[in-house]
Amino acid sequence: MSQSNLNLKQRDYSEKRNFHRMTLNKDIEITVDETGEVLPATCINLSSDGLMFRVEKEIAAGSMCTTIIQSGTEFTADLKAKLRIVRCEIEGDSNQSYIIGAEMLESS
């Protein structure tokens, strides 16, 4: 049986995701829907149902946000996404940046 045919229960823990993550390291902006605040961020990785980004301000789990990830090419459309924050963790020992995990609720 090939690796691609293994179901999720048979995979190692690290391979239980339904969709692989693509490393990006791309500057983006996050708009917090409740306040309208626009925060500069760096998208760390992206999958078909979520993304992880670094930002300098805490965003509470459960918050709704929007983002546009520019493709940088005329051949690929920008990604516009509605996000729900699922986790926010301080990066390292400093309080200067946060790693945020977000679920994509809608995208176009």
Residue pairs with C-beta under 8 A, 6 or more apart in sequence:
8 16
8 18
17 47
18 49
19 47
19 48
19 49
20 47
21 45
21 46
21 47
21 52
22 45
22 46
22 47
23 44
23 45
24 43
24 44
24 45
24 46
24 69
25 42
25 43
25 44
26 42
26 43
26 69
27 40
27 41
27 42
27 43
28 40
28 41
28 42
28 43
28 53
28 67
28 68
28 69
28 70
29 38
29 39
29 40
29 41
29 67
29 68
30 38
30 39
30 41
30 53
30 55
30 59
30 65
30 66
30 67
30 83
31 37
31 38
31 39
31 65
31 66
31 67
32 39
32 59
32 63
32 64
32 65
33 63
33 64
33 65
33 66
34 63
34 64
39 55
39 56
39 57
39 59
40 55
40 56
41 53
41 54
41 55
41 67
41 100
42 53
42 54
42 55
43 51
43 52
43 53
43 69
44 51
44 52
44 53
44 54
44 99
45 51
45 52
46 52
46 69
46 79
48 104
49 103
49 104
50 86
50 101
50 102
50 103
50 104
51 67
51 69
51 81
51 83
51 101
51 102
51 104
52 99
52 100
52 101
52 102
53 99
53 100
53 102
54 91
54 97
54 98
54 99
54 100
55 97
55 98
55 100
56 96
56 97
56 98
57 98
58 88
58 98
59 65
59 85
59 88
59 98
59 100
60 85
60 88
61 85
61 86
61 87
61 88
62 84
62 85
63 84
63 85
64 82
64 83
64 84
64 85
65 82
65 83
65 84
65 85
65 102
66 80
66 81
66 82
66 83
67 79
67 80
67 81
67 83
68 78
68 79
68 80
68 81
69 78
69 79
69 81
70 78
71 77
71 78
71 79
79 107
79 108
80 107
80 108
81 104
81 105
81 106
81 107
81 108
82 104
82 105
82 106
82 107
83 102
83 103
83 104
83 105
84 102
84 103
84 105
85 100
85 101
85 102
86 101
86 102
86 103
87 100
87 101
88 98
88 99
88 100
88 101
89 98
89 99
90 97
90 98
90 99
91 97
91 98
91 99
